[in-house]
């Protein structure tokens, strides 16, 4: 969900997304994305006119994903 929201904010094209089967409390409705090895993926395409880089950061309390222009 963290990466999915970063892709939305960057206006990237979402190719494949699967919502969680139940409501999750850490993101708004329709802002979640579930993955499961071998069956459900989050796929997106860089449809922008420049390359991007994905940075991720983790602390004990949070996970952050950012998409930046390179």
Secondary structure, 3 states (H helix, E strand, C coil): CHHHHHHHHCCCEEEECCCCCCCCCCCCCCCCCCCECCCECCEEECCCCCCEEEEEEECCCCEEEEEEEC
